[in-house]
Amino acid sequence: MITGWRLLDYSFNDPFMNLALEESILRGKVEGESPDTLRLWQHPRVISIGCFLNPEDEVNVDACKQLGLKIIRRLSPGEPFT
């Protein structure tokens, strides 16, 4: 059994790599291979939507393309703004 916490202060410039690391940390915890983890990170400006949301319903995809904003889907769910 793993006990204690770890602090991970690490970011990638690629938002997809940041999300991949988040998923890896979660999987490690669920499988009992990793301790509880607090990760401090940031990435370039992106639009992050929850795993069950449809990008076309949540954001103006054309405007994001024009502004050079990537739309990324995170592992966690989310609720649209009301």
mmCIF file of the N, C-alpha and C atoms, coordinates in Angstrom:
data_MODEL
# 
_entry.id   MODEL 
# 
loop_
_atom_site.group_PDB 
_atom_site.id 
_atom_site.type_symbol 
_atom_site.label_atom_id 
_atom_site.label_alt_id 
_atom_site.label_comp_id 
_atom_site.label_asym_id 
_atom_site.label_entity_id 
_atom_site.label_seq_id 
_atom_site.pdbx_PDB_ins_code 
_atom_site.Cartn_x 
_atom_site.Cartn_y 
_atom_site.Cartn_z 
_atom_site.occupancy 
_atom_site.B_iso_or_equiv 
_atom_site.pdbx_formal_charge 
_atom_site.auth_seq_id 
_atom_site.auth_comp_id 
_atom_site.auth_asym_id 
_atom_site.auth_atom_id 
_atom_site.pdbx_PDB_model_num 
ATOM 1   N N  . MET A 1 1  ? 0.846   -1.185 0.000   1.00 0.00 ? 1  MET A N  1 
ATOM 2   C CA . MET A 1 1  ? 0.000   0.000  0.000   1.00 0.00 ? 1  MET A CA 1 
ATOM 3   C C  . MET A 1 1  ? 0.888   1.243  0.000   1.00 0.00 ? 1  MET A C  1 
ATOM 4   N N  . ILE A 1 2  ? 0.605   2.161  -0.880  1.00 0.00 ? 2  ILE A N  1 
ATOM 5   C CA . ILE A 1 2  ? 1.355   3.408  -0.973  1.00 0.00 ? 2  ILE A CA 1 
ATOM 6   C C  . ILE A 1 2  ? 0.689   4.444  -0.074  1.00 0.00 ? 2  ILE A C  1 
ATOM 7   N N  . THR A 1 3  ? 1.485   5.111  0.746   1.00 0.00 ? 3  THR A N  1 
ATOM 8   C CA . THR A 1 3  ? 0.950   6.141  1.616   1.00 0.00 ? 3  THR A CA 1 
ATOM 9   C C  . THR A 1 3  ? 1.648   7.460  1.335   1.00 0.00 ? 3  THR A C  1 
ATOM 10  N N  . GLY A 1 4  ? 1.077   8.527  1.832   1.00 0.00 ? 4  GLY A N  1 
ATOM 11  C CA . GLY A 1 4  ? 1.675   9.842  1.646   1.00 0.00 ? 4  GLY A CA 1 
ATOM 12  C C  . GLY A 1 4  ? 1.237   10.510 0.362   1.00 0.00 ? 4  GLY A C  1 
ATOM 13  N N  . TRP A 1 5  ? 1.696   11.709 0.215   1.00 0.00 ? 5  TRP A N  1 
ATOM 14  C CA . TRP A 1 5  ? 1.371   12.524 -0.950  1.00 0.00 ? 5  TRP A CA 1 
ATOM 15  C C  . TRP A 1 5  ? 2.643   12.871 -1.697  1.00 0.00 ? 5  TRP A C  1 
ATOM 16  N N  . ARG A 1 6  ? 2.498   13.185 -2.980  1.00 0.00 ? 6  ARG A N  1 
ATOM 17  C CA . ARG A 1 6  ? 3.630   13.745 -3.716  1.00 0.00 ? 6  ARG A CA 1 
ATOM 18  C C  . ARG A 1 6  ? 3.175   15.034 -4.375  1.00 0.00 ? 6  ARG A C  1 
ATOM 19  N N  . LEU A 1 7  ? 4.113   15.938 -4.513  1.00 0.00 ? 7  LEU A N  1 
ATOM 20  C CA . LEU A 1 7  ? 3.879   17.204 -5.200  1.00 0.00 ? 7  LEU A CA 1 
ATOM 21  C C  . LEU A 1 7  ? 4.628   17.131 -6.515  1.00 0.00 ? 7  LEU A C  1 
ATOM 22  N N  . LEU A 1 8  ? 3.923   17.356 -7.596  1.00 0.00 ? 8  LEU A N  1 
ATOM 23  C CA . LEU A 1 8  ? 4.526   17.320 -8.925  1.00 0.00 ? 8  LEU A CA 1 
ATOM 24  C C  . LEU A 1 8  ? 4.299   18.671 -9.570  1.00 0.00 ? 8  LEU A C  1 
ATOM 25  N N  . ASP A 1 9  ? 5.361   19.431 -9.737  1.00 0.00 ? 9  ASP A N  1 
ATOM 26  C CA . ASP A 1 9  ? 5.305   20.751 -10.367 1.00 0.00 ? 9  ASP A CA 1 
ATOM 27  C C  . ASP A 1 9  ? 5.934   20.611 -11.744 1.00 0.00 ? 9  ASP A C  1 
ATOM 28  N N  . TYR A 1 10 ? 5.103   20.243 -12.728 1.00 0.00 ? 10 TYR A N  1 
ATOM 29  C CA . TYR A 1 10 ? 5.641   19.947 -14.056 1.00 0.00 ? 10 TYR A CA 1 
ATOM 30  C C  . TYR A 1 10 ? 4.580   20.221 -15.120 1.00 0.00 ? 10 TYR A C  1 
ATOM 31  N N  . SER A 1 11 ? 4.997   20.911 -16.163 1.00 0.00 ? 11 SER A N  1 
ATOM 32  C CA . SER A 1 11 ? 4.106   21.226 -17.284 1.00 0.00 ? 11 SER A CA 1 
ATOM 33  C C  . SER A 1 11 ? 4.799   20.943 -18.603 1.00 0.00 ? 11 SER A C  1 
ATOM 34  N N  . PHE A 1 12 ? 4.011   20.584 -19.580 1.00 0.00 ? 12 PHE A N  1 
ATOM 35  C CA . PHE A 1 12 ? 4.459   20.509 -20.967 1.00 0.00 ? 12 PHE A CA 1 
ATOM 36  C C  . PHE A 1 12 ? 3.935   21.742 -21.695 1.00 0.00 ? 12 PHE A C  1 
ATOM 37  N N  . ASN A 1 13 ? 4.573   22.135 -22.771 1.00 0.00 ? 13 ASN A N  1 
ATOM 38  C CA . ASN A 1 13 ? 4.041   23.206 -23.620 1.00 0.00 ? 13 ASN A CA 1 
ATOM 39  C C  . ASN A 1 13 ? 2.894   22.703 -24.492 1.00 0.00 ? 13 ASN A C  1 
ATOM 40  N N  . ASP A 1 14 ? 2.769   21.405 -24.606 1.00 0.00 ? 14 ASP A N  1 
ATOM 41  C CA . ASP A 1 14 ? 1.730   20.776 -25.418 1.00 0.00 ? 14 ASP A CA 1 
ATOM 42  C C  . ASP A 1 14 ? 0.554   20.394 -24.514 1.00 0.00 ? 14 ASP A C  1 
ATOM 43  N N  . PRO A 1 15 ? -0.629  20.979 -24.713 1.00 0.00 ? 15 PRO A N  1 
ATOM 44  C CA . PRO A 1 15 ? -1.759  20.666 -23.837 1.00 0.00 ? 15 PRO A CA 1 
ATOM 45  C C  . PRO A 1 15 ? -2.168  19.196 -23.890 1.00 0.00 ? 15 PRO A C  1 
ATOM 46  N N  . PHE A 1 16 ? -1.962  18.533 -25.025 1.00 0.00 ? 16 PHE A N  1 
ATOM 47  C CA . PHE A 1 16 ? -2.316  17.119 -25.121 1.00 0.00 ? 16 PHE A CA 1 
ATOM 48  C C  . PHE A 1 16 ? -1.399  16.265 -24.233 1.00 0.00 ? 16 PHE A C  1 
ATOM 49  N N  . MET A 1 17 ? -0.132  16.645 -24.133 1.00 0.00 ? 17 MET A N  1 
ATOM 50  C CA . MET A 1 17 ? 0.793   15.939 -23.240 1.00 0.00 ? 17 MET A CA 1 
ATOM 51  C C  . MET A 1 17 ? 0.418   16.184 -21.782 1.00 0.00 ? 17 MET A C  1 
ATOM 52  N N  . ASN A 1 18 ? -0.020  17.408 -21.461 1.00 0.00 ? 18 ASN A N  1 
ATOM 53  C CA . ASN A 1 18 ? -0.469  17.687 -20.099 1.00 0.00 ? 18 ASN A CA 1 
ATOM 54  C C  . ASN A 1 18 ? -1.645  16.790 -19.716 1.00 0.00 ? 18 ASN A C  1 
ATOM 55  N N  . LEU A 1 19 ? -2.594  16.638 -20.620 1.00 0.00 ? 19 LEU A N  1 
ATOM 56  C CA . LEU A 1 19 ? -3.749  15.782 -20.325 1.00 0.00 ? 19 LEU A CA 1 
ATOM 57  C C  . LEU A 1 19 ? -3.341  14.313 -20.248 1.00 0.00 ? 19 LEU A C  1 
ATOM 58  N N  . ALA A 1 20 ? -2.387  13.904 -21.079 1.00 0.00 ? 20 ALA A N  1 
ATOM 59  C CA . ALA A 1 20 ? -1.907  12.525 -21.031 1.00 0.00 ? 20 ALA A CA 1 
ATOM 60  C C  . ALA A 1 20 ? -1.238  12.232 -19.686 1.00 0.00 ? 20 ALA A C  1 
ATOM 61  N N  . LEU A 1 21 ? -0.468  13.184 -19.177 1.00 0.00 ? 21 LEU A N  1 
ATOM 62  C CA . LEU A 1 21 ? 0.150   12.992 -17.874 1.00 0.00 ? 21 LEU A CA 1 
ATOM 63  C C  . LEU A 1 21 ? -0.907  12.941 -16.775 1.00 0.00 ? 21 LEU A C  1 
ATOM 64  N N  . GLU A 1 22 ? -1.922  13.793 -16.865 1.00 0.00 ? 22 GLU A N  1 
ATOM 65  C CA . GLU A 1 22 ? -3.017  13.748 -15.894 1.00 0.00 ? 22 GLU A CA 1 
ATOM 66  C C  . GLU A 1 22 ? -3.657  12.356 -15.873 1.00 0.00 ? 22 GLU A C  1 
ATOM 67  N N  . GLU A 1 23 ? -3.920  11.810 -17.050 1.00 0.00 ? 23 GLU A N  1 
ATOM 68  C CA . GLU A 1 23 ? -4.530  10.484 -17.130 1.00 0.00 ? 23 GLU A CA 1 
ATOM 69  C C  . GLU A 1 23 ? -3.601  9.419  -16.555 1.00 0.00 ? 23 GLU A C  1 
ATOM 70  N N  . SER A 1 24 ? -2.324  9.534  -16.826 1.00 0.00 ? 24 SER A N  1 
ATOM 71  C CA . SER A 1 24 ? -1.353  8.578  -16.305 1.00 0.00 ? 24 SER A CA 1 
ATOM 72  C C  . SER A 1 24 ? -1.307  8.600  -14.776 1.00 0.00 ? 24 SER A C  1 
ATOM 73  N N  . ILE A 1 25 ? -1.336  9.803  -14.206 1.00 0.00 ? 25 ILE A N  1 
ATOM 74  C CA . ILE A 1 25 ? -1.346  9.938  -12.744 1.00 0.00 ? 25 ILE A CA 1 
ATOM 75  C C  . ILE A 1 25 ? -2.598  9.284  -12.164 1.00 0.00 ? 25 ILE A C  1 
ATOM 76  N N  . LEU A 1 26 ? -3.746  9.539  -12.782 1.00 0.00 ? 26 LEU A N  1 
ATOM 77  C CA . LEU A 1 26 ? -5.002  8.957  -12.318 1.00 0.00 ? 26 LEU A CA 1 
ATOM 78  C C  . LEU A 1 26 ? -4.974  7.436  -12.411 1.00 0.00 ? 26 LEU A C  1 
ATOM 79  N N  . ARG A 1 27 ? -4.523  6.927  -13.547 1.00 0.00 ? 27 ARG A N  1 
ATOM 80  C CA . ARG A 1 27 ? -4.473  5.463  -13.713 1.00 0.00 ? 27 ARG A CA 1 
ATOM 81  C C  . ARG A 1 27 ? -3.548  4.825  -12.679 1.00 0.00 ? 27 ARG A C  1 
ATOM 82  N N  . GLY A 1 28 ? -2.411  5.454  -12.433 1.00 0.00 ? 28 GLY A N  1 
ATOM 83  C CA . GLY A 1 28 ? -1.490  4.938  -11.432 1.00 0.00 ? 28 GLY A CA 1 
ATOM 84  C C  . GLY A 1 28 ? -2.118  4.887  -10.050 1.00 0.00 ? 28 GLY A C  1 
ATOM 85  N N  . LYS A 1 29 ? -2.883  5.894  -9.714  1.00 0.00 ? 29 LYS A N  1 
ATOM 86  C CA . LYS A 1 29 ? -3.563  5.936  -8.417  1.00 0.00 ? 29 LYS A CA 1 
ATOM 87  C C  . LYS A 1 29 ? -4.633  4.852  -8.332  1.00 0.00 ? 29 LYS A C  1 
ATOM 88  N N  . VAL A 1 30 ? -5.446  4.736  -9.363  1.00 0.00 ? 30 VAL A N  1 
ATOM 89  C CA . VAL A 1 30 ? -6.522  3.740  -9.375  1.00 0.00 ? 30 VAL A CA 1 
ATOM 90  C C  . VAL A 1 30 ? -5.951  2.323  -9.272  1.00 0.00 ? 30 VAL A C  1 
ATOM 91  N N  . GLU A 1 31 ? -4.822  2.082  -9.920  1.00 0.00 ? 31 GLU A N  1 
ATOM 92  C CA . GLU A 1 31 ? -4.209  0.747  -9.921  1.00 0.00 ? 31 GLU A CA 1 
ATOM 93  C C  . GLU A 1 31 ? -3.334  0.503  -8.689  1.00 0.00 ? 31 GLU A C  1 
ATOM 94  N N  . GLY A 1 32 ? -3.245  1.479  -7.787  1.00 0.00 ? 32 GLY A N  1 
ATOM 95  C CA . GLY A 1 32 ? -2.468  1.304  -6.573  1.00 0.00 ? 32 GLY A CA 1 
ATOM 96  C C  . GLY A 1 32 ? -0.973  1.419  -6.759  1.00 0.00 ? 32 GLY A C  1 
ATOM 97  N N  . GLU A 1 33 ? -0.553  2.012  -7.870  1.00 0.00 ? 33 GLU A N  1 
ATOM 98  C CA . GLU A 1 33 ? 0.870   2.134  -8.176  1.00 0.00 ? 33 GLU A CA 1 
ATOM 99  C C  . GLU A 1 33 ? 1.443   3.507  -7.842  1.00 0.00 ? 33 GLU A C  1 
ATOM 100 N N  . SER A 1 34 ? 0.592   4.468  -7.543  1.00 0.00 ? 34 SER A N  1 
ATOM 101 C CA . SER A 1 34 ? 1.044   5.833  -7.311  1.00 0.00 ? 34 SER A CA 1 
ATOM 102 C C  . SER A 1 34 ? 0.393   6.402  -6.060  1.00 0.00 ? 34 SER A C  1 
ATOM 103 N N  . PRO A 1 35 ? 1.093   7.308  -5.377  1.00 0.00 ? 35 PRO A N  1 
ATOM 104 C CA . PRO A 1 35 ? 0.493   7.963  -4.207  1.00 0.00 ? 35 PRO A CA 1 
ATOM 105 C C  . PRO A 1 35 ? -0.487  9.047  -4.647  1.00 0.00 ? 35 PRO A C  1 
ATOM 106 N N  . ASP A 1 36 ? -1.236  9.579  -3.687  1.00 0.00 ? 36 ASP A N  1 
ATOM 107 C CA . ASP A 1 36 ? -2.044  10.762 -3.963  1.00 0.00 ? 36 ASP A CA 1 
ATOM 108 C C  . ASP A 1 36 ? -1.097  11.838 -4.490  1.00 0.00 ? 36 ASP A C  1 
ATOM 109 N N  . THR A 1 37 ? -1.541  12.580 -5.486  1.00 0.00 ? 37 THR A N  1 
ATOM 110 C CA . THR A 1 37 ? -0.658  13.535 -6.152  1.00 0.00 ? 37 THR A CA 1 
ATOM 111 C C  . THR A 1 37 ? -1.340  14.877 -6.318  1.00 0.00 ? 37 THR A C  1 
ATOM 112 N N  . LEU A 1 38 ? -0.625  15.917 -5.968  1.00 0.00 ? 38 LEU A N  1 
ATOM 113 C CA . LEU A 1 38 ? -1.036  17.284 -6.276  1.00 0.00 ? 38 LEU A CA 1 
ATOM 114 C C  . LEU A 1 38 ? -0.118  17.759 -7.382  1.00 0.00 ? 38 LEU A C  1 
ATOM 115 N N  . ARG A 1 39 ? -0.691  18.032 -8.537  1.00 0.00 ? 39 ARG A N  1 
ATOM 116 C CA . ARG A 1 39 ? 0.104   18.476 -9.680  1.00 0.00 ? 39 ARG A CA 1 
ATOM 117 C C  . ARG A 1 39 ? -0.197  19.932 -9.969  1.00 0.00 ? 39 ARG A C  1 
ATOM 118 N N  . LEU A 1 40 ? 0.856   20.721 -10.033 1.00 0.00 ? 40 LEU A N  1 
ATOM 119 C CA . LEU A 1 40 ? 0.763   22.127 -10.419 1.00 0.00 ? 40 LEU A CA 1 
ATOM 120 C C  . LEU A 1 40 ? 1.241   22.227 -11.856 1.00 0.00 ? 40 LEU A C  1 
ATOM 121 N N  . TRP A 1 41 ? 0.394   22.775 -12.706 1.00 0.00 ? 41 TRP A N  1 
ATOM 122 C CA . TRP A 1 41 ? 0.753   22.838 -14.117 1.00 0.00 ? 41 TRP A CA 1 
ATOM 123 C C  . TRP A 1 41 ? -0.011  23.931 -14.825 1.00 0.00 ? 41 TRP A C  1 
ATOM 124 N N  . GLN A 1 42 ? 0.466   24.250 -16.016 1.00 0.00 ? 42 GLN A N  1 
ATOM 125 C CA . GLN A 1 42 ? -0.230  25.187 -16.900 1.00 0.00 ? 42 GLN A CA 1 
ATOM 126 C C  . GLN A 1 42 ? 0.169   24.850 -18.329 1.00 0.00 ? 42 GLN A C  1 
ATOM 127 N N  . HIS A 1 43 ? -0.650  25.279 -19.258 1.00 0.00 ? 43 HIS A N  1 
ATOM 128 C CA . HIS A 1 43 ? -0.310  25.122 -20.660 1.00 0.00 ? 43 HIS A CA 1 
ATOM 129 C C  . HIS A 1 43 ? -0.783  26.345 -21.424 1.00 0.00 ? 43 HIS A C  1 
ATOM 130 N N  . PRO A 1 44 ? -0.392  26.435 -22.703 1.00 0.00 ? 44 PRO A N  1 
ATOM 131 C CA . PRO A 1 44 ? -0.842  27.591 -23.496 1.00 0.00 ? 44 PRO A CA 1 
ATOM 132 C C  . PRO A 1 44 ? -2.359  27.685 -23.515 1.00 0.00 ? 44 PRO A C  1 
ATOM 133 N N  . ARG A 1 45 ? -2.862  28.830 -23.911 1.00 0.00 ? 45 ARG A N  1 
ATOM 134 C CA . ARG A 1 45 ? -4.316  29.036 -23.963 1.00 0.00 ? 45 ARG A CA 1 
ATOM 135 C C  . ARG A 1 45 ? -4.974  27.986 -24.850 1.00 0.00 ? 45 ARG A C  1 
ATOM 136 N N  . VAL A 1 46 ? -5.959  27.323 -24.280 1.00 0.00 ? 46 VAL A N  1 
ATOM 137 C CA . VAL A 1 46 ? -6.735  26.305 -24.995 1.00 0.00 ? 46 VAL A CA 1 
ATOM 138 C C  . VAL A 1 46 ? -8.179  26.379 -24.509 1.00 0.00 ? 46 VAL A C  1 
ATOM 139 N N  . ILE A 1 47 ? -9.037  25.714 -25.223 1.00 0.00 ? 47 ILE A N  1 
ATOM 140 C CA . ILE A 1 47 ? -10.404 25.503 -24.780 1.00 0.00 ? 47 ILE A CA 1 
ATOM 141 C C  . ILE A 1 47 ? -10.472 24.052 -24.319 1.00 0.00 ? 47 ILE A C  1 
ATOM 142 N N  . SER A 1 48 ? -10.768 23.836 -23.053 1.00 0.00 ? 48 SER A N  1 
ATOM 143 C CA . SER A 1 48 ? -10.828 22.496 -22.480 1.00 0.00 ? 48 SER A CA 1 
ATOM 144 C C  . SER A 1 48 ? -12.291 22.154 -22.206 1.00 0.00 ? 48 SER A C  1 
ATOM 145 N N  . ILE A 1 49 ? -12.741 21.063 -22.818 1.00 0.00 ? 49 ILE A N  1 
ATOM 146 C CA . ILE A 1 49 ? -14.125 20.643 -22.608 1.00 0.00 ? 49 ILE A CA 1 
ATOM 147 C C  . ILE A 1 49 ? -14.145 19.285 -21.924 1.00 0.00 ? 49 ILE A C  1 
ATOM 148 N N  . GLY A 1 50 ? -15.214 19.019 -21.212 1.00 0.00 ? 50 GLY A N  1 
ATOM 149 C CA . GLY A 1 50 ? -15.374 17.752 -20.508 1.00 0.00 ? 50 GLY A CA 1 
ATOM 150 C C  . GLY A 1 50 ? -15.542 16.585 -21.464 1.00 0.00 ? 50 GLY A C  1 
ATOM 151 N N  . CYS A 1 51 ? -15.297 15.398 -20.954 1.00 0.00 ? 51 CYS A N  1 
ATOM 152 C CA . CYS A 1 51 ? -15.273 14.195 -21.792 1.00 0.00 ? 51 CYS A CA 1 
ATOM 153 C C  . CYS A 1 51 ? -16.611 13.872 -22.452 1.00 0.00 ? 51 CYS A C  1 
ATOM 154 N N  . PHE A 1 52 ? -17.718 14.336 -21.910 1.00 0.00 ? 52 PHE A N  1 
ATOM 155 C CA . PHE A 1 52 ? -19.026 14.008 -22.482 1.00 0.00 ? 52 PHE A CA 1 
ATOM 156 C C  . PHE A 1 52 ? -19.634 15.144 -23.299 1.00 0.00 ? 52 PHE A C  1 
ATOM 157 N N  . LEU A 1 53 ? -18.923 16.265 -23.421 1.00 0.00 ? 53 LEU A N  1 
ATOM 158 C CA . LEU A 1 53 ? -19.482 17.427 -24.114 1.00 0.00 ? 53 LEU A CA 1 
ATOM 159 C C  . LEU A 1 53 ? -19.115 17.425 -25.588 1.00 0.00 ? 53 LEU A C  1 
ATOM 160 N N  . ASN A 1 54 ? -19.977 18.003 -26.396 1.00 0.00 ? 54 ASN A N  1 
ATOM 161 C CA . ASN A 1 54 ? -19.764 18.118 -27.835 1.00 0.00 ? 54 ASN A CA 1 
ATOM 162 C C  . ASN A 1 54 ? -19.174 19.498 -28.129 1.00 0.00 ? 54 ASN A C  1 
ATOM 163 N N  . PRO A 1 55 ? -17.989 19.570 -28.749 1.00 0.00 ? 55 PRO A N  1 
ATOM 164 C CA . PRO A 1 55 ? -17.371 20.876 -29.003 1.00 0.00 ? 55 PRO A CA 1 
ATOM 165 C C  . PRO A 1 55 ? -18.277 21.838 -29.763 1.00 0.00 ? 55 PRO A C  1 
ATOM 166 N N  . GLU A 1 56 ? -19.016 21.340 -30.748 1.00 0.00 ? 56 GLU A N  1 
ATOM 167 C CA . GLU A 1 56 ? -19.883 22.217 -31.547 1.00 0.00 ? 56 GLU A CA 1 
ATOM 168 C C  . GLU A 1 56 ? -21.009 22.826 -30.720 1.00 0.00 ? 56 GLU A C  1 
ATOM 169 N N  . ASP A 1 57 ? -21.399 22.154 -29.643 1.00 0.00 ? 57 ASP A N  1 
ATOM 170 C CA . ASP A 1 57 ? -22.450 22.674 -28.766 1.00 0.00 ? 57 ASP A CA 1 
ATOM 171 C C  . ASP A 1 57 ? -21.909 23.639 -27.718 1.00 0.00 ? 57 ASP A C  1 
ATOM 172 N N  . GLU A 1 58 ? -20.617 23.591 -27.452 1.00 0.00 ? 58 GLU A N  1 
ATOM 173 C CA . GLU A 1 58 ? -20.040 24.344 -26.341 1.00 0.00 ? 58 GLU A CA 1 
ATOM 174 C C  . GLU A 1 58 ? -19.257 25.576 -26.757 1.00 0.00 ? 58 GLU A C  1 
ATOM 175 N N  . VAL A 1 59 ? -18.612 25.524 -27.910 1.00 0.00 ? 59 VAL A N  1 
ATOM 176 C CA . VAL A 1 59 ? -17.742 26.635 -28.327 1.00 0.00 ? 59 VAL A CA 1 
ATOM 177 C C  . VAL A 1 59 ? -17.952 26.950 -29.802 1.00 0.00 ? 59 VAL A C  1 
ATOM 178 N N  . ASN A 1 60 ? -17.522 28.122 -30.191 1.00 0.00 ? 60 ASN A N  1 
ATOM 179 C CA . ASN A 1 60 ? -17.528 28.507 -31.596 1.00 0.00 ? 60 ASN A CA 1 
ATOM 180 C C  . ASN A 1 60 ? -16.241 27.963 -32.216 1.00 0.00 ? 60 ASN A C  1 
ATOM 181 N N  . VAL A 1 61 ? -16.345 26.810 -32.853 1.00 0.00 ? 61 VAL A N  1 
ATOM 182 C CA . VAL A 1 61 ? -15.181 26.106 -33.381 1.00 0.00 ? 61 VAL A CA 1 
ATOM 183 C C  . VAL A 1 61 ? -14.457 26.954 -34.424 1.00 0.00 ? 61 VAL A C  1 
ATOM 184 N N  . ASP A 1 62 ? -15.193 27.616 -35.304 1.00 0.00 ? 62 ASP A N  1 
ATOM 185 C CA . ASP A 1 62 ? -14.561 28.452 -36.325 1.00 0.00 ? 62 ASP A CA 1 
ATOM 186 C C  . ASP A 1 62 ? -13.769 29.599 -35.708 1.00 0.00 ? 62 ASP A C  1 
ATOM 187 N N  . ALA A 1 63 ? -14.324 30.237 -34.683 1.00 0.00 ? 63 ALA A N  1 
ATOM 188 C CA . ALA A 1 63 ? -13.615 31.326 -34.006 1.00 0.00 ? 63 ALA A CA 1 
ATOM 189 C C  . ALA A 1 63 ? -12.348 30.805 -33.336 1.00 0.00 ? 63 ALA A C  1 
ATOM 190 N N  . CYS A 1 64 ? -12.424 29.627 -32.749 1.00 0.00 ? 64 CYS A N  1 
ATOM 191 C CA . CYS A 1 64 ? -11.232 29.037 -32.123 1.00 0.00 ? 64 CYS A CA 1 
ATOM 192 C C  . CYS A 1 64 ? -10.140 28.803 -33.169 1.00 0.00 ? 64 CYS A C  1 
ATOM 193 N N  . LYS A 1 65 ? -10.521 28.295 -34.332 1.00 0.00 ? 65 LYS A N  1 
ATOM 194 C CA . LYS A 1 65 ? -9.546  28.078 -35.406 1.00 0.00 ? 65 LYS A CA 1 
ATOM 195 C C  . LYS A 1 65 ? -8.925  29.395 -35.841 1.00 0.00 ? 65 LYS A C  1 
ATOM 196 N N  . GLN A 1 66 ? -9.744  30.419 -36.009 1.00 0.00 ? 66 GLN A N  1 
ATOM 197 C CA . GLN A 1 66 ? -9.234  31.726 -36.424 1.00 0.00 ? 66 GLN A CA 1 
ATOM 198 C C  . GLN A 1 66 ? -8.274  32.317 -35.399 1.00 0.00 ? 66 GLN A C  1 
ATOM 199 N N  . LEU A 1 67 ? -8.526  32.066 -34.123 1.00 0.00 ? 67 LEU A N  1 
ATOM 200 C CA . LEU A 1 67 ? -7.682  32.594 -33.054 1.00 0.00 ? 67 LEU A CA 1 
ATOM 201 C C  . LEU A 1 67 ? -6.502  31.678 -32.719 1.00 0.00 ? 67 LEU A C  1 
ATOM 202 N N  . GLY A 1 68 ? -6.440  30.532 -33.376 1.00 0.00 ? 68 GLY A N  1 
ATOM 203 C CA . GLY A 1 68 ? -5.346  29.601 -33.122 1.00 0.00 ? 68 GLY A CA 1 
ATOM 204 C C  . GLY A 1 68 ? -5.464  28.868 -31.796 1.00 0.00 ? 68 GLY A C  1 
ATOM 205 N N  . LEU A 1 69 ? -6.696  28.743 -31.289 1.00 0.00 ? 69 LEU A N  1 
ATOM 206 C CA . LEU A 1 69 ? -6.932  28.048 -30.027 1.00 0.00 ? 69 LEU A CA 1 
ATOM 207 C C  . LEU A 1 69 ? -7.256  26.579 -30.299 1.00 0.00 ? 69 LEU A C  1 
ATOM 208 N N  . LYS A 1 70 ? -6.536  25.700 -29.628 1.00 0.00 ? 70 LYS A N  1 
ATOM 209 C CA . LYS A 1 70 ? -6.845  24.280 -29.723 1.00 0.00 ? 70 LYS A CA 1 
ATOM 210 C C  . LYS A 1 70 ? -8.023  23.968 -28.804 1.00 0.00 ? 70 LYS A C  1 
ATOM 211 N N  . ILE A 1 71 ? -8.847  23.028 -29.231 1.00 0.00 ? 71 ILE A N  1 
ATOM 212 C CA . ILE A 1 71 ? -9.936  22.521 -28.408 1.00 0.00 ? 71 ILE A CA 1 
ATOM 213 C C  . ILE A 1 71 ? -9.499  21.137 -27.950 1.00 0.00 ? 71 ILE A C  1 
ATOM 214 N N  . ILE A 1 72 ? -9.413  20.959 -26.642 1.00 0.00 ? 72 ILE A N  1 
ATOM 215 C CA . ILE A 1 72 ? -8.968  19.681 -26.108 1.00 0.00 ? 72 ILE A CA 1 
ATOM 216 C C  . ILE A 1 72 ? -10.066 19.084 -25.229 1.00 0.00 ? 72 ILE A C  1 
ATOM 217 N N  . ARG A 1 73 ? -10.080 17.776 -25.161 1.00 0.00 ? 73 ARG A N  1 
ATOM 218 C CA . ARG A 1 73 ? -11.076 17.071 -24.347 1.00 0.00 ? 73 ARG A CA 1 
ATOM 219 C C  . ARG A 1 73 ? -10.338 16.449 -23.167 1.00 0.00 ? 73 ARG A C  1 
ATOM 220 N N  . ARG A 1 74 ? -10.773 16.815 -21.968 1.00 0.00 ? 74 ARG A N  1 
ATOM 221 C CA . ARG A 1 74 ? -10.140 16.272 -20.770 1.00 0.00 ? 74 ARG A CA 1 
ATOM 222 C C  . ARG A 1 74 ? -10.857 15.004 -20.314 1.00 0.00 ? 74 ARG A C  1 
ATOM 223 N N  . LEU A 1 75 ? -10.215 14.279 -19.433 1.00 0.00 ? 75 LEU A N  1 
ATOM 224 C CA . LEU A 1 75 ? -10.750 13.020 -18.924 1.00 0.00 ? 75 LEU A CA 1 
ATOM 225 C C  . LEU A 1 75 ? -11.962 13.235 -18.023 1.00 0.00 ? 75 LEU A C  1 
ATOM 226 N N  . SER A 1 76 ? -11.999 14.353 -17.324 1.00 0.00 ? 76 SER A N  1 
ATOM 227 C CA . SER A 1 76 ? -13.096 14.616 -16.392 1.00 0.00 ? 76 SER A CA 1 
ATOM 228 C C  . SER A 1 76 ? -14.301 15.190 -17.137 1.00 0.00 ? 76 SER A C  1 
ATOM 229 N N  . PRO A 1 77 ? -15.502 14.950 -16.624 1.00 0.00 ? 77 PRO A N  1 
ATOM 230 C CA . PRO A 1 77 ? -16.694 15.520 -17.248 1.00 0.00 ? 77 PRO A CA 1 
ATOM 231 C C  . PRO A 1 77 ? -16.805 16.998 -16.917 1.00 0.00 ? 77 PRO A C  1 
ATOM 232 N N  . GLY A 1 78 ? -17.731 17.638 -17.526 1.00 0.00 ? 78 GLY A N  1 
ATOM 233 C CA . GLY A 1 78 ? -17.966 19.048 -17.252 1.00 0.00 ? 78 GLY A CA 1 
ATOM 234 C C  . GLY A 1 78 ? -19.387 19.417 -17.565 1.00 0.00 ? 78 GLY A C  1 
ATOM 235 N N  . GLU A 1 79 ? -19.797 20.522 -17.064 1.00 0.00 ? 79 GLU A N  1 
ATOM 236 C CA . GLU A 1 79 ? -21.139 21.032 -17.319 1.00 0.00 ? 79 GLU A CA 1 
ATOM 237 C C  . GLU A 1 79 ? -21.024 22.307 -18.139 1.00 0.00 ? 79 GLU A C  1 
ATOM 238 N N  . PRO A 1 80 ? -21.891 22.503 -19.104 1.00 0.00 ? 80 PRO A N  1 
ATOM 239 C CA . PRO A 1 80 ? -21.864 23.756 -19.859 1.00 0.00 ? 80 PRO A CA 1 
ATOM 240 C C  . PRO A 1 80 ? -22.254 24.922 -18.958 1.00 0.00 ? 80 PRO A C  1 
ATOM 241 N N  . PHE A 1 81 ? -21.744 26.102 -19.301 1.00 0.00 ? 81 PHE A N  1 
ATOM 242 C CA . PHE A 1 81 ? -22.107 27.309 -18.561 1.00 0.00 ? 81 PHE A CA 1 
ATOM 243 C C  . PHE A 1 81 ? -23.562 27.653 -18.853 1.00 0.00 ? 81 PHE A C  1 
ATOM 244 N N  . THR A 1 82 ? -24.252 28.157 -17.848 1.00 0.00 ? 82 THR A N  1 
ATOM 245 C CA . THR A 1 82 ? -25.645 28.563 -18.055 1.00 0.00 ? 82 THR A CA 1 
ATOM 246 C C  . THR A 1 82 ? -25.790 30.046 -17.794 1.00 0.00 ? 82 THR A C  1 
# 
